[in-house]
Amino acid sequence: MPRKFKTVDYEATLDQTVSIRECLPPEHLAQAETVLQARAEERYQLEQAGYEAQMAERAARQQQSGRKPSGPVPKPPF
């Protein structure tokens, strides 16, 4: 017995949009948001610590040599 496949209207399929809110329950979205915020905060803390270490090293080199270090000043994380 041969299988019969439906023909798909590709143009209509390409025009469809699906949002995450339609696919997931609200409690999953809330949990995902808290996880993403926690990861962002952790990443910011790591970047801030790296920035402070760079600035401390830069200040130590400036104190040791008595001159302003060459190169651009590191930008703080945002």
Secondary structure in CASP SS format (residue, H / E / C, confidence):
PFRMAT SS
TARGET T0000
AUTHOR 0000-0000-0000
METHOD secondary structure of the structure
MODEL  1
M C 1.00
P C 1.00
R C 1.00
K C 1.00
F C 1.00
K C 1.00
T C 1.00
V C 1.00
D C 1.00
Y H 1.00
E H 1.00
A H 1.00
T H 1.00
L H 1.00
D H 1.00
Q C 1.00
T C 1.00
V C 1.00
S C 1.00
I H 1.00
R H 1.00
E H 1.00
C H 1.00
L C 1.00
P C 1.00
P H 1.00
E H 1.00
H H 1.00
L H 1.00
A H 1.00
Q H 1.00
A H 1.00
E H 1.00
T H 1.00
V H 1.00
L H 1.00
Q H 1.00
A H 1.00
R H 1.00
A H 1.00
E H 1.00
E H 1.00
R H 1.00
Y H 1.00
Q H 1.00
L H 1.00
E H 1.00
Q H 1.00
A H 1.00
G H 1.00
Y H 1.00
E H 1.00
A H 1.00
Q H 1.00
M H 1.00
A H 1.00
E H 1.00
R H 1.00
A H 1.00
A H 1.00
R H 1.00
Q H 1.00
Q H 1.00
Q H 1.00
S H 1.00
G C 1.00
R C 1.00
K C 1.00
P C 1.00
S C 1.00
G C 1.00
P C 1.00
V C 1.00
P C 1.00
K C 1.00
P C 1.00
P C 1.00
F C 1.00
END
